[in-house]
Amino acid sequence: MQAPQVHTLNVQGMTCEHCVKTITEAVRARDPAAEVKVKLAGGEVRVSSSLSSDALIVAIAEAGYGAGLA
């Protein structure tokens, strides 16, 4: 694994704290050491992880949310 990097993603469809929990769990299922910060109002998710942006986008998409690079 590579050194952690901060990735900023735009995520569509987040409306509540349950969404925050779901996204956080989806990312941490792939990288348990990931730090996830979610801003519901702006649809922004910042992740410090050794995973690539593409891998994070896939994990979030598999949890049911649209995601892309900010």
All heavy atoms as TSV, in Angstrom:
chain	resi	resn	atom	element	x	y	z
A	1	MET	N	N	0.842	-1.195	0.000
A	1	MET	CA	C	0.000	0.000	0.000
A	1	MET	C	C	0.877	1.244	0.000
A	1	MET	O	O	1.963	1.241	0.557
A	1	MET	CB	C	-0.897	0.029	1.231
A	1	MET	CG	C	-2.176	-0.710	1.075
A	1	MET	SD	S	-3.299	-0.296	2.426
A	1	MET	CE	C	-4.792	-0.806	1.654
A	2	GLN	N	N	0.351	2.281	-0.601
A	2	GLN	CA	C	1.094	3.536	-0.641
A	2	GLN	C	C	0.740	4.412	0.557
A	2	GLN	O	O	-0.163	4.094	1.312
A	2	GLN	CB	C	0.823	4.261	-1.946
A	2	GLN	CG	C	-0.645	4.554	-2.203
A	2	GLN	CD	C	-0.883	5.097	-3.594
A	2	GLN	OE1	O	-0.047	4.992	-4.455
A	2	GLN	NE2	N	-2.032	5.677	-3.805
A	3	ALA	N	N	1.463	5.508	0.711
A	3	ALA	CA	C	1.223	6.429	1.822
A	3	ALA	C	C	-0.155	7.086	1.666
A	3	ALA	O	O	-0.615	7.315	0.548
A	3	ALA	CB	C	2.306	7.495	1.845
A	4	PRO	N	N	-0.821	7.382	2.775
A	4	PRO	CA	C	-2.131	8.019	2.696
A	4	PRO	C	C	-2.078	9.371	1.994
A	4	PRO	O	O	-1.117	10.130	2.152
A	4	PRO	CB	C	-2.533	8.197	4.158
A	4	PRO	CG	C	-1.714	7.226	4.908
A	4	PRO	CD	C	-0.430	7.088	4.142
A	5	GLN	N	N	-3.108	9.634	1.207
A	5	GLN	CA	C	-3.294	10.917	0.547
A	5	GLN	C	C	-4.700	11.398	0.853
A	5	GLN	O	O	-5.584	10.591	1.139
A	5	GLN	CB	C	-3.128	10.778	-0.963
A	5	GLN	CG	C	-1.740	10.397	-1.395
A	5	GLN	CD	C	-1.641	10.313	-2.916
A	5	GLN	OE1	O	-2.628	10.127	-3.622
A	5	GLN	NE2	N	-0.443	10.471	-3.421
A	6	VAL	N	N	-4.904	12.708	0.758
A	6	VAL	CA	C	-6.233	13.266	0.979
A	6	VAL	C	C	-6.937	13.385	-0.370
A	6	VAL	O	O	-6.396	13.963	-1.314
A	6	VAL	CB	C	-6.167	14.632	1.686
A	6	VAL	CG1	C	-7.556	15.237	1.806
A	6	VAL	CG2	C	-5.522	14.486	3.054
A	7	HIS	N	N	-8.120	12.806	-0.451
A	7	HIS	CA	C	-8.939	12.832	-1.659
A	7	HIS	C	C	-10.211	13.621	-1.344
A	7	HIS	O	O	-10.850	13.381	-0.320
A	7	HIS	CB	C	-9.337	11.412	-2.078
A	7	HIS	CG	C	-8.173	10.490	-2.231
A	7	HIS	ND1	N	-7.484	10.342	-3.404
A	7	HIS	CD2	C	-7.574	9.661	-1.334
A	7	HIS	CE1	C	-6.516	9.453	-3.238
A	7	HIS	NE2	N	-6.549	9.035	-1.985
A	8	THR	N	N	-10.578	14.542	-2.212
A	8	THR	CA	C	-11.822	15.293	-2.053
A	8	THR	C	C	-12.776	14.846	-3.143
A	8	THR	O	O	-12.464	14.935	-4.334
A	8	THR	CB	C	-11.569	16.807	-2.139
A	8	THR	OG1	O	-10.605	17.170	-1.142
A	8	THR	CG2	C	-12.846	17.584	-1.900
A	9	LEU	N	N	-13.944	14.367	-2.722
A	9	LEU	CA	C	-14.931	13.831	-3.649
A	9	LEU	C	C	-16.251	14.570	-3.507
A	9	LEU	O	O	-16.612	15.007	-2.415
A	9	LEU	CB	C	-15.164	12.343	-3.369
A	9	LEU	CG	C	-13.928	11.449	-3.340
A	9	LEU	CD1	C	-14.303	10.066	-2.832
A	9	LEU	CD2	C	-13.288	11.363	-4.707
A	10	ASN	N	N	-16.976	14.687	-4.618
A	10	ASN	CA	C	-18.349	15.175	-4.600
A	10	ASN	C	C	-19.246	13.951	-4.588
A	10	ASN	O	O	-19.086	13.061	-5.431
A	10	ASN	CB	C	-18.659	16.012	-5.848
A	10	ASN	CG	C	-17.997	17.358	-5.804
A	10	ASN	OD1	O	-17.844	17.951	-4.748
A	10	ASN	ND2	N	-17.593	17.849	-6.950
A	11	VAL	N	N	-20.171	13.899	-3.636
A	11	VAL	CA	C	-21.059	12.745	-3.521
A	11	VAL	C	C	-22.502	13.228	-3.596
A	11	VAL	O	O	-22.900	14.141	-2.869
A	11	VAL	CB	C	-20.799	11.983	-2.200
A	11	VAL	CG1	C	-21.750	10.812	-2.063
A	11	VAL	CG2	C	-19.355	11.499	-2.155
A	12	GLN	N	N	-23.278	12.609	-4.480
A	12	GLN	CA	C	-24.679	12.968	-4.654
A	12	GLN	C	C	-25.567	12.006	-3.873
A	12	GLN	O	O	-25.258	10.832	-3.747
A	12	GLN	CB	C	-25.083	12.905	-6.139
A	12	GLN	CG	C	-24.343	13.870	-7.030
A	12	GLN	CD	C	-22.977	13.370	-7.441
A	12	GLN	OE1	O	-22.804	12.207	-7.744
A	12	GLN	NE2	N	-22.002	14.266	-7.430
A	13	GLY	N	N	-26.657	12.534	-3.360
A	13	GLY	CA	C	-27.657	11.711	-2.699
A	13	GLY	C	C	-27.561	11.641	-1.186
A	13	GLY	O	O	-28.354	10.947	-0.559
A	14	MET	N	N	-26.609	12.349	-0.584
A	14	MET	CA	C	-26.490	12.328	0.879
A	14	MET	C	C	-27.502	13.310	1.475
A	14	MET	O	O	-27.565	14.462	1.050
A	14	MET	CB	C	-25.088	12.743	1.328
A	14	MET	CG	C	-23.995	11.854	0.866
A	14	MET	SD	S	-22.382	12.292	1.584
A	14	MET	CE	C	-22.186	14.004	1.096
A	15	THR	N	N	-28.281	12.820	2.452
A	15	THR	CA	C	-29.293	13.690	3.048
A	15	THR	C	C	-29.307	13.700	4.571
A	15	THR	O	O	-29.944	14.557	5.165
A	15	THR	CB	C	-30.700	13.283	2.565
A	15	THR	OG1	O	-30.925	11.913	2.930
A	15	THR	CG2	C	-30.839	13.441	1.055
A	16	CYS	N	N	-28.637	12.707	5.199
A	16	CYS	CA	C	-28.759	12.598	6.654
A	16	CYS	C	C	-27.533	11.912	7.258
A	16	CYS	O	O	-26.627	11.494	6.543
A	16	CYS	CB	C	-30.022	11.814	7.009
A	16	CYS	SG	S	-29.982	10.098	6.421
A	17	GLU	N	N	-27.550	11.778	8.564
A	17	GLU	CA	C	-26.439	11.135	9.267
A	17	GLU	C	C	-26.321	9.653	8.923
A	17	GLU	O	O	-25.238	9.086	8.993
A	17	GLU	CB	C	-26.579	11.324	10.777
A	17	GLU	CG	C	-26.315	12.748	11.224
A	17	GLU	CD	C	-24.918	13.243	10.850
A	17	GLU	OE1	O	-23.930	12.506	11.029
A	17	GLU	OE2	O	-24.823	14.383	10.375
A	18	HIS	N	N	-27.416	9.024	8.544
A	18	HIS	CA	C	-27.342	7.629	8.106
A	18	HIS	C	C	-26.484	7.537	6.841
A	18	HIS	O	O	-25.701	6.599	6.677
A	18	HIS	CB	C	-28.737	7.057	7.857
A	18	HIS	CG	C	-28.709	5.625	7.434
A	18	HIS	ND1	N	-28.673	5.237	6.113
A	18	HIS	CD2	C	-28.668	4.481	8.166
A	18	HIS	CE1	C	-28.628	3.919	6.041
A	18	HIS	NE2	N	-28.627	3.437	7.278
A	19	CYS	N	N	-26.635	8.498	5.944
A	19	CYS	CA	C	-25.809	8.541	4.730
A	19	CYS	C	C	-24.333	8.677	5.096
A	19	CYS	O	O	-23.475	8.002	4.513
A	19	CYS	CB	C	-26.220	9.714	3.843
A	19	CYS	SG	S	-27.912	9.647	3.227
A	20	VAL	N	N	-24.048	9.532	6.046
A	20	VAL	CA	C	-22.671	9.731	6.501
A	20	VAL	C	C	-22.104	8.405	7.019
A	20	VAL	O	O	-20.990	8.004	6.653
A	20	VAL	CB	C	-22.598	10.812	7.607
A	20	VAL	CG1	C	-21.201	10.885	8.211
A	20	VAL	CG2	C	-23.034	12.162	7.055
A	21	LYS	N	N	-22.870	7.712	7.840
A	21	LYS	CA	C	-22.430	6.436	8.407
A	21	LYS	C	C	-22.211	5.402	7.302
A	21	LYS	O	O	-21.216	4.671	7.309
A	21	LYS	CB	C	-23.467	5.932	9.409
A	21	LYS	CG	C	-23.080	4.636	10.067
A	21	LYS	CD	C	-24.127	4.189	11.070
A	21	LYS	CE	C	-23.709	2.862	11.674
A	21	LYS	NZ	N	-24.737	2.297	12.529
A	22	THR	N	N	-23.125	5.337	6.350
A	22	THR	CA	C	-23.026	4.364	5.266
A	22	THR	C	C	-21.772	4.592	4.428
A	22	THR	O	O	-21.038	3.648	4.104
A	22	THR	CB	C	-24.275	4.427	4.369
A	22	THR	OG1	O	-25.427	4.127	5.172
A	22	THR	CG2	C	-24.191	3.452	3.215
A	23	ILE	N	N	-21.506	5.847	4.086
A	23	ILE	CA	C	-20.332	6.173	3.286
A	23	ILE	C	C	-19.051	5.900	4.065
A	23	ILE	O	O	-18.095	5.322	3.534
A	23	ILE	CB	C	-20.407	7.627	2.792
A	23	ILE	CG1	C	-21.488	7.720	1.722
A	23	ILE	CG2	C	-19.058	8.118	2.265
A	23	ILE	CD1	C	-21.864	9.108	1.314
A	24	THR	N	N	-19.036	6.285	5.326
A	24	THR	CA	C	-17.861	6.038	6.160
A	24	THR	C	C	-17.577	4.542	6.267
A	24	THR	O	O	-16.434	4.103	6.108
A	24	THR	CB	C	-18.057	6.654	7.558
A	24	THR	OG1	O	-18.259	8.069	7.411
A	24	THR	CG2	C	-16.855	6.405	8.451
A	25	GLU	N	N	-18.609	3.757	6.496
A	25	GLU	CA	C	-18.428	2.308	6.601
A	25	GLU	C	C	-17.973	1.693	5.275
A	25	GLU	O	O	-17.161	0.768	5.261
A	25	GLU	CB	C	-19.717	1.650	7.078
A	25	GLU	CG	C	-20.005	1.932	8.541
A	25	GLU	CD	C	-21.345	1.377	9.009
A	25	GLU	OE1	O	-22.154	0.909	8.169
A	25	GLU	OE2	O	-21.583	1.439	10.221
A	26	ALA	N	N	-18.481	2.206	4.155
A	26	ALA	CA	C	-18.086	1.684	2.843
A	26	ALA	C	C	-16.606	1.924	2.585
A	26	ALA	O	O	-15.895	1.042	2.091
A	26	ALA	CB	C	-18.931	2.331	1.748
A	27	VAL	N	N	-16.131	3.110	2.943
A	27	VAL	CA	C	-14.715	3.428	2.748
A	27	VAL	C	C	-13.856	2.605	3.699
A	27	VAL	O	O	-12.853	1.996	3.292
A	27	VAL	CB	C	-14.459	4.939	2.945
A	27	VAL	CG1	C	-12.972	5.240	2.994
A	27	VAL	CG2	C	-15.136	5.738	1.842
A	28	ARG	N	N	-14.257	2.522	4.950
A	28	ARG	CA	C	-13.451	1.801	5.945
A	28	ARG	C	C	-13.479	0.289	5.742
A	28	ARG	O	O	-12.597	-0.411	6.241
A	28	ARG	CB	C	-13.886	2.178	7.347
A	28	ARG	CG	C	-13.458	3.596	7.680
A	28	ARG	CD	C	-13.583	3.903	9.127
A	28	ARG	NE	N	-13.101	5.252	9.404
A	28	ARG	CZ	C	-13.633	6.042	10.308
A	28	ARG	NH1	N	-14.634	5.639	11.052
A	28	ARG	NH2	N	-13.139	7.258	10.483
A	29	ALA	N	N	-14.452	-0.218	5.010
A	29	ALA	CA	C	-14.467	-1.649	4.681
A	29	ALA	C	C	-13.285	-1.982	3.767
A	29	ALA	O	O	-12.759	-3.085	3.795
A	29	ALA	CB	C	-15.780	-2.029	4.012
A	30	ARG	N	N	-12.872	-1.015	2.966
A	30	ARG	CA	C	-11.736	-1.212	2.052
A	30	ARG	C	C	-10.413	-0.754	2.660
A	30	ARG	O	O	-9.362	-1.246	2.284
A	30	ARG	CB	C	-11.981	-0.439	0.765
A	30	ARG	CG	C	-13.268	-0.812	0.084
A	30	ARG	CD	C	-13.026	-1.363	-1.266
A	30	ARG	NE	N	-14.284	-1.771	-1.854
A	30	ARG	CZ	C	-14.568	-1.629	-3.106
A	30	ARG	NH1	N	-13.700	-1.105	-3.928
A	30	ARG	NH2	N	-15.718	-2.047	-3.560
A	31	ASP	N	N	-10.487	0.268	3.539
A	31	ASP	CA	C	-9.280	0.783	4.197
A	31	ASP	C	C	-9.646	1.141	5.640
A	31	ASP	O	O	-10.108	2.254	5.904
A	31	ASP	CB	C	-8.741	2.013	3.464
A	31	ASP	CG	C	-7.507	2.614	4.149
A	31	ASP	OD1	O	-7.025	2.039	5.158
A	31	ASP	OD2	O	-7.033	3.650	3.682
A	32	PRO	N	N	-9.471	0.194	6.564
A	32	PRO	CA	C	-9.852	0.430	7.960
A	32	PRO	C	C	-9.168	1.638	8.604
A	32	PRO	O	O	-9.678	2.198	9.574
A	32	PRO	CB	C	-9.449	-0.864	8.666
A	32	PRO	CG	C	-9.422	-1.898	7.583
A	32	PRO	CD	C	-8.979	-1.163	6.352
A	33	ALA	N	N	-8.026	2.058	8.080
A	33	ALA	CA	C	-7.298	3.188	8.652
A	33	ALA	C	C	-7.722	4.529	8.056
A	33	ALA	O	O	-7.221	5.579	8.462
A	33	ALA	CB	C	-5.800	2.997	8.449
A	34	ALA	N	N	-8.642	4.514	7.120
A	34	ALA	CA	C	-9.057	5.750	6.442
A	34	ALA	C	C	-9.721	6.719	7.417
A	34	ALA	O	O	-10.441	6.318	8.335
A	34	ALA	CB	C	-10.025	5.440	5.308
A	35	GLU	N	N	-9.456	8.002	7.207
A	35	GLU	CA	C	-10.135	9.071	7.942
A	35	GLU	C	C	-11.135	9.688	6.973
A	35	GLU	O	O	-10.762	10.116	5.883
A	35	GLU	CB	C	-9.139	10.114	8.415
A	35	GLU	CG	C	-8.192	9.602	9.471
A	35	GLU	CD	C	-7.209	10.670	9.935
A	35	GLU	OE1	O	-7.545	11.876	9.874
A	35	GLU	OE2	O	-6.108	10.290	10.336
A	36	VAL	N	N	-12.394	9.728	7.366
A	36	VAL	CA	C	-13.468	10.190	6.491
A	36	VAL	C	C	-14.158	11.382	7.134
A	36	VAL	O	O	-14.582	11.315	8.288
A	36	VAL	CB	C	-14.497	9.063	6.239
A	36	VAL	CG1	C	-15.573	9.518	5.274
A	36	VAL	CG2	C	-13.808	7.803	5.735
A	37	LYS	N	N	-14.274	12.479	6.381
A	37	LYS	CA	C	-14.988	13.670	6.845
A	37	LYS	C	C	-16.038	14.022	5.798
A	37	LYS	O	O	-15.711	14.211	4.627
A	37	LYS	CB	C	-14.031	14.837	7.048
A	37	LYS	CG	C	-13.035	14.577	8.159
A	37	LYS	CD	C	-12.121	15.740	8.383
A	37	LYS	CE	C	-11.133	15.378	9.482
A	37	LYS	NZ	N	-10.106	16.368	9.655
A	38	VAL	N	N	-17.286	14.111	6.233
A	38	VAL	CA	C	-18.402	14.346	5.315
A	38	VAL	C	C	-19.062	15.678	5.637
A	38	VAL	O	O	-19.356	15.973	6.792
A	38	VAL	CB	C	-19.444	13.212	5.435
A	38	VAL	CG1	C	-20.618	13.475	4.516
A	38	VAL	CG2	C	-18.809	11.867	5.134
A	39	LYS	N	N	-19.288	16.482	4.589
A	39	LYS	CA	C	-20.054	17.717	4.711
A	39	LYS	C	C	-21.355	17.498	3.942
A	39	LYS	O	O	-21.376	17.531	2.713
A	39	LYS	CB	C	-19.294	18.894	4.106
A	39	LYS	CG	C	-18.079	19.315	4.883
A	39	LYS	CD	C	-17.452	20.545	4.254
A	39	LYS	CE	C	-16.195	20.946	4.990
A	39	LYS	NZ	N	-15.542	22.086	4.335
A	40	LEU	N	N	-22.431	17.250	4.672
A	40	LEU	CA	C	-23.713	16.989	4.023
A	40	LEU	C	C	-24.166	18.154	3.158
A	40	LEU	O	O	-24.618	17.948	2.034
A	40	LEU	CB	C	-24.791	16.710	5.080
A	40	LEU	CG	C	-24.853	15.305	5.645
A	40	LEU	CD1	C	-25.888	15.243	6.749
A	40	LEU	CD2	C	-25.147	14.298	4.574
A	41	ALA	N	N	-24.063	19.359	3.684
A	41	ALA	CA	C	-24.588	20.532	2.981
A	41	ALA	C	C	-23.989	20.702	1.593
A	41	ALA	O	O	-24.689	21.014	0.638
A	41	ALA	CB	C	-24.356	21.780	3.816
A	42	GLY	N	N	-22.714	20.486	1.456
A	42	GLY	CA	C	-22.078	20.683	0.155
A	42	GLY	C	C	-21.866	19.406	-0.628
A	42	GLY	O	O	-21.389	19.437	-1.759
A	43	GLY	N	N	-22.215	18.262	-0.046
A	43	GLY	CA	C	-22.013	16.997	-0.719
A	43	GLY	C	C	-20.552	16.638	-0.883
A	43	GLY	O	O	-20.173	15.952	-1.827
A	44	GLU	N	N	-19.720	17.106	0.066
A	44	GLU	CA	C	-18.279	16.871	-0.036
A	44	GLU	C	C	-17.839	15.802	0.950
A	44	GLU	O	O	-18.244	15.802	2.096
A	44	GLU	CB	C	-17.525	18.163	0.252
A	44	GLU	CG	C	-16.017	18.018	0.145
A	44	GLU	CD	C	-15.295	19.307	0.481
A	44	GLU	OE1	O	-15.209	20.165	-0.404
A	44	GLU	OE2	O	-14.847	19.439	1.642
A	45	VAL	N	N	-16.991	14.901	0.452
A	45	VAL	CA	C	-16.395	13.869	1.296
A	45	VAL	C	C	-14.886	13.968	1.126
A	45	VAL	O	O	-14.378	13.904	0.012
A	45	VAL	CB	C	-16.887	12.459	0.906
A	45	VAL	CG1	C	-16.193	11.402	1.737
A	45	VAL	CG2	C	-18.399	12.360	1.070
A	46	ARG	N	N	-14.185	14.149	2.254
A	46	ARG	CA	C	-12.712	14.186	2.233
A	46	ARG	C	C	-12.229	12.921	2.923
A	46	ARG	O	O	-12.644	12.631	4.040
A	46	ARG	CB	C	-12.197	15.423	2.947
A	46	ARG	CG	C	-12.533	16.706	2.201
A	46	ARG	CD	C	-11.961	17.899	2.905
A	46	ARG	NE	N	-10.508	17.787	2.940
A	46	ARG	CZ	C	-9.675	18.592	2.292
A	46	ARG	NH1	N	-10.159	19.567	1.581
A	46	ARG	NH2	N	-8.381	18.424	2.369
A	47	VAL	N	N	-11.361	12.216	2.231
A	47	VAL	CA	C	-10.869	10.943	2.745
A	47	VAL	C	C	-9.351	10.945	2.735
A	47	VAL	O	O	-8.735	11.220	1.703
A	47	VAL	CB	C	-11.383	9.763	1.888
A	47	VAL	CG1	C	-10.890	8.439	2.460
A	47	VAL	CG2	C	-12.901	9.771	1.794
A	48	SER	N	N	-8.749	10.630	3.874
A	48	SER	CA	C	-7.315	10.397	3.951
A	48	SER	C	C	-7.140	8.889	3.919
A	48	SER	O	O	-7.562	8.178	4.843
A	48	SER	CB	C	-6.733	10.985	5.234
A	48	SER	OG	O	-5.359	10.655	5.329
A	49	SER	N	N	-6.549	8.390	2.822
A	49	SER	CA	C	-6.469	6.952	2.620
A	49	SER	C	C	-5.318	6.610	1.698
A	49	SER	O	O	-4.891	7.426	0.875
A	49	SER	CB	C	-7.781	6.456	2.001
A	49	SER	OG	O	-7.702	5.099	1.641
A	50	SER	N	N	-4.860	5.376	1.805
A	50	SER	CA	C	-3.846	4.881	0.882
A	50	SER	C	C	-4.485	4.353	-0.399
A	50	SER	O	O	-3.787	4.005	-1.340
A	50	SER	CB	C	-3.007	3.796	1.550
A	50	SER	OG	O	-3.839	2.756	1.992
A	51	LEU	N	N	-5.817	4.295	-0.447
A	51	LEU	CA	C	-6.520	3.882	-1.656
A	51	LEU	C	C	-6.484	4.985	-2.702
A	51	LEU	O	O	-6.369	6.164	-2.365
A	51	LEU	CB	C	-7.976	3.541	-1.341
A	51	LEU	CG	C	-8.230	2.368	-0.407
A	51	LEU	CD1	C	-9.713	2.270	-0.095
A	51	LEU	CD2	C	-7.727	1.076	-1.019
A	52	SER	N	N	-6.663	4.618	-3.954
A	52	SER	CA	C	-6.744	5.606	-5.024
A	52	SER	C	C	-8.122	6.267	-5.012
A	52	SER	O	O	-9.085	5.729	-4.438
A	52	SER	CB	C	-6.530	4.931	-6.382
A	52	SER	OG	O	-7.633	4.081	-6.683
A	53	SER	N	N	-8.232	7.412	-5.667
A	53	SER	CA	C	-9.526	8.086	-5.797
A	53	SER	C	C	-10.531	7.173	-6.482
A	53	SER	O	O	-11.694	7.099	-6.088
A	53	SER	CB	C	-9.383	9.380	-6.599
A	53	SER	OG	O	-8.622	10.325	-5.892
A	54	ASP	N	N	-10.082	6.463	-7.507
A	54	ASP	CA	C	-10.976	5.556	-8.236
A	54	ASP	C	C	-11.534	4.471	-7.318
A	54	ASP	O	O	-12.718	4.142	-7.383
A	54	ASP	CB	C	-10.255	4.915	-9.418
A	54	ASP	CG	C	-9.990	5.901	-10.548
A	54	ASP	OD1	O	-10.659	6.962	-10.590
A	54	ASP	OD2	O	-9.117	5.613	-11.375
A	55	ALA	N	N	-10.692	3.903	-6.462
A	55	ALA	CA	C	-11.143	2.857	-5.538
A	55	ALA	C	C	-12.159	3.415	-4.543
A	55	ALA	O	O	-13.137	2.743	-4.197
A	55	ALA	CB	C	-9.957	2.246	-4.803
A	56	LEU	N	N	-11.941	4.649	-4.099
A	56	LEU	CA	C	-12.891	5.288	-3.176
A	56	LEU	C	C	-14.226	5.547	-3.865
A	56	LEU	O	O	-15.288	5.319	-3.281
A	56	LEU	CB	C	-12.309	6.591	-2.630
A	56	LEU	CG	C	-11.077	6.425	-1.745
A	56	LEU	CD1	C	-10.434	7.779	-1.487
A	56	LEU	CD2	C	-11.426	5.734	-0.442
A	57	ILE	N	N	-14.172	6.000	-5.100
A	57	ILE	CA	C	-15.401	6.264	-5.867
A	57	ILE	C	C	-16.193	4.974	-6.045
A	57	ILE	O	O	-17.417	4.960	-5.886
A	57	ILE	CB	C	-15.056	6.926	-7.211
A	57	ILE	CG1	C	-14.578	8.364	-6.959
A	57	ILE	CG2	C	-16.244	6.893	-8.163
A	57	ILE	CD1	C	-13.957	9.043	-8.168
A	58	VAL	N	N	-15.506	3.882	-6.346
A	58	VAL	CA	C	-16.176	2.591	-6.509
A	58	VAL	C	C	-16.819	2.156	-5.191
A	58	VAL	O	O	-17.968	1.714	-5.174
A	58	VAL	CB	C	-15.191	1.518	-7.029
A	58	VAL	CG1	C	-15.785	0.119	-6.931
A	58	VAL	CG2	C	-14.784	1.826	-8.463
A	59	ALA	N	N	-16.106	2.285	-4.088
A	59	ALA	CA	C	-16.646	1.888	-2.780
A	59	ALA	C	C	-17.904	2.683	-2.445
A	59	ALA	O	O	-18.900	2.119	-1.973
A	59	ALA	CB	C	-15.588	2.085	-1.693
A	60	ILE	N	N	-17.876	3.980	-2.717
A	60	ILE	CA	C	-19.035	4.833	-2.432
A	60	ILE	C	C	-20.185	4.504	-3.382
A	60	ILE	O	O	-21.346	4.444	-2.971
A	60	ILE	CB	C	-18.630	6.318	-2.498
A	60	ILE	CG1	C	-17.688	6.635	-1.318
A	60	ILE	CG2	C	-19.858	7.223	-2.475
A	60	ILE	CD1	C	-17.016	7.985	-1.403
A	61	ALA	N	N	-19.874	4.248	-4.644
A	61	ALA	CA	C	-20.908	3.882	-5.620
A	61	ALA	C	C	-21.579	2.567	-5.237
A	61	ALA	O	O	-22.803	2.423	-5.354
A	61	ALA	CB	C	-20.306	3.800	-7.017
A	62	GLU	N	N	-20.787	1.604	-4.768
A	62	GLU	CA	C	-21.355	0.322	-4.347
A	62	GLU	C	C	-22.244	0.468	-3.125
A	62	GLU	O	O	-23.105	-0.373	-2.886
A	62	GLU	CB	C	-20.234	-0.691	-4.096
A	62	GLU	CG	C	-19.592	-1.164	-5.389
A	62	GLU	CD	C	-18.425	-2.113	-5.182
A	62	GLU	OE1	O	-18.001	-2.315	-4.016
A	62	GLU	OE2	O	-17.928	-2.628	-6.193
A	63	ALA	N	N	-22.066	1.553	-2.369
A	63	ALA	CA	C	-22.933	1.826	-1.217
A	63	ALA	C	C	-24.207	2.558	-1.644
A	63	ALA	O	O	-25.070	2.827	-0.831
A	63	ALA	CB	C	-22.175	2.659	-0.183
A	64	GLY	N	N	-24.301	2.891	-2.948
A	64	GLY	CA	C	-25.534	3.480	-3.460
A	64	GLY	C	C	-25.506	4.975	-3.722
A	64	GLY	O	O	-26.550	5.587	-3.913
A	65	TYR	N	N	-24.337	5.574	-3.757
A	65	TYR	CA	C	-24.223	7.018	-3.947
A	65	TYR	C	C	-23.379	7.329	-5.180
A	65	TYR	O	O	-22.398	6.651	-5.451
A	65	TYR	CB	C	-23.575	7.687	-2.714
A	65	TYR	CG	C	-24.392	7.479	-1.468
A	65	TYR	CD1	C	-24.187	6.356	-0.684
A	65	TYR	CD2	C	-25.361	8.394	-1.088
A	65	TYR	CE1	C	-24.945	6.133	0.455
A	65	TYR	CE2	C	-26.113	8.186	0.057
A	65	TYR	CZ	C	-25.901	7.056	0.818
A	65	TYR	OH	O	-26.658	6.846	1.947
A	66	GLY	N	N	-23.744	8.379	-5.878
A	66	GLY	CA	C	-22.933	8.835	-7.000
A	66	GLY	C	C	-21.759	9.628	-6.466
A	66	GLY	O	O	-21.901	10.443	-5.563
A	67	ALA	N	N	-20.574	9.367	-6.997
A	67	ALA	CA	C	-19.383	10.064	-6.506
A	67	ALA	C	C	-18.456	10.377	-7.671
A	67	ALA	O	O	-18.421	9.663	-8.663
A	67	ALA	CB	C	-18.646	9.216	-5.476
A	68	GLY	N	N	-17.725	11.482	-7.520
A	68	GLY	CA	C	-16.727	11.871	-8.502
A	68	GLY	C	C	-15.717	12.788	-7.851
A	68	GLY	O	O	-15.911	13.250	-6.724
A	69	LEU	N	N	-14.658	13.051	-8.558
A	69	LEU	CA	C	-13.635	13.960	-8.030
A	69	LEU	C	C	-14.182	15.363	-7.917
A	69	LEU	O	O	-14.925	15.826	-8.781
A	69	LEU	CB	C	-12.402	13.950	-8.932
A	69	LEU	CG	C	-11.603	12.646	-8.965
A	69	LEU	CD1	C	-10.492	12.744	-9.987
A	69	LEU	CD2	C	-11.048	12.329	-7.587
A	70	ALA	N	N	-13.778	16.059	-6.877
A	70	ALA	CA	C	-14.209	17.448	-6.666
A	70	ALA	C	C	-13.400	18.362	-7.539
A	70	ALA	O	O	-12.299	18.082	-7.930
A	70	ALA	CB	C	-14.052	17.833	-5.210
